[in-house]
């Protein structure tokens, strides 16, 4: 269960996890990791917070990438709910990091940031 989401959104997330072979609660864990990373002191900031077993079966994924994949798998209403829960952590990460000009512009924004 992810606090702040409706029962319907949480059910959709559970179905997503099951359909992709993820352990129950994996998305809640990814969200907690992302929020925790955003709250860490600047000198102790873990922007990368990767999960080596959240591979959607074959690849290593950044926890924010997993959250983004999930967002796009939900219905419009559930998507809005999850984005509203993710948004404060995203804003904090954006405020505490800068764009890395050496990264590929094709990467998602969270993979193109460096902490200051």
C-alpha positions in Angstrom: 0.0 0.0 0.0 1.2 3.5 -0.9 -0.2 6.1 1.4 -2.0 8.9 -0.4 -3.3 6.6 -3.1 -6.8 5.3 -3.5 -7.6 1.7 -3.1 -8.1 1.5 -6.9 -4.6 3.0 -7.6 -3.0 0.6 -5.1 -4.8 -2.4 -6.7 -3.5 -1.3 -10.2 0.0 -1.1 -8.8 -0.3 -4.6 -7.3 -1.5 -5.9 -10.6 1.5 -4.2 -12.3 3.9 -5.8 -9.9 2.4 -9.2 -10.3 2.3 -8.9 -14.2 6.0 -7.9 -14.3 7.2 -10.5 -11.8 8.0 -8.0 -9.1 7.7 -8.8 -5.4 4.6 -7.3 -3.8 5.4 -3.9 -2.4 8.3 -3.3 -4.8 6.8 0.0 -6.0 6.2 1.2 -2.4 9.8 0.4 -1.7 11.0 2.3 -4.8 9.0 5.3 -3.8 10.3 5.2 -0.3 13.9 5.0 -1.7 13.3 8.0 -4.0 11.7 10.1 -1.2 14.6 9.1 1.2 17.2 10.1 -1.4 15.5 13.5 -1.9 15.5 14.1 1.9 19.2 13.2 2.6 21.6 16.0 3.5 23.3 17.6 0.5 26.7 16.0 1.3 25.1 12.6 1.7 22.8 12.7 -1.2 22.3 9.3 -2.9 20.8 10.4 -6.3 21.5 7.0 -7.9 19.5 4.8 -5.4 19.5 1.9 -7.8 17.8 -1.5 -7.3 19.7 -4.4 -8.8 16.8 -6.8 -8.5 14.0 -4.5 -9.8 14.9 -5.4 -13.3 11.5 -6.0 -14.8 13.1 -9.4 -15.4 16.4 -8.5 -17.1 17.8 -5.0 -16.5 18.9 -2.9 -13.6 16.6 0.0 -13.0 16.9 3.2 -11.1 14.1 3.4 -8.6 12.7 6.6 -10.3 12.7 4.8 -13.7 10.6 2.0 -12.1 8.2 4.6 -10.8 8.0 6.3 -14.2 7.3 3.0 -15.9 4.5 2.3 -13.4 3.0 5.8 -13.9 2.5 5.1 -17.6 0.9 1.7 -16.9 -1.9 3.1 -14.7 -5.2 4.6 -15.6 -5.4 8.4 -15.9 -6.8 8.9 -12.4 -4.4 6.5 -10.7 -1.5 8.1 -12.7 -2.4 11.5 -11.4 -2.5 10.2 -7.8 0.9 8.6 -8.1 2.5 11.6 -9.7 1.1 13.8 -6.9 2.9 11.5 -4.4 6.2 11.5 -6.4 6.2 15.2 -7.3 7.5 16.6 -4.0 10.6 14.3 -4.1 11.1 15.2 -7.7 11.0 18.9 -6.9 13.5 18.5 -4.1 15.9 16.5 -6.3 15.6 19.2 -9.0 16.3 21.9 -6.4 19.3 20.2 -5.0 21.0 19.1 -8.2 22.2 20.6 -11.5 22.1 19.4 -15.0 25.1 17.3 -16.1 26.0 18.5 -19.6 28.0 15.4 -20.2 25.0 13.1 -20.2 22.9 12.1 -23.2 19.8 14.2 -23.7 17.9 11.0 -24.4 18.2 9.9 -20.8 15.4 10.8 -18.4 16.0 13.9 -16.3 16.8 12.1 -13.1 19.7 10.3 -14.8 21.1 13.7 -16.1 21.5 15.3 -12.7 24.4 15.7 -10.4 24.4 16.9 -6.9 26.2 20.1 -6.0 
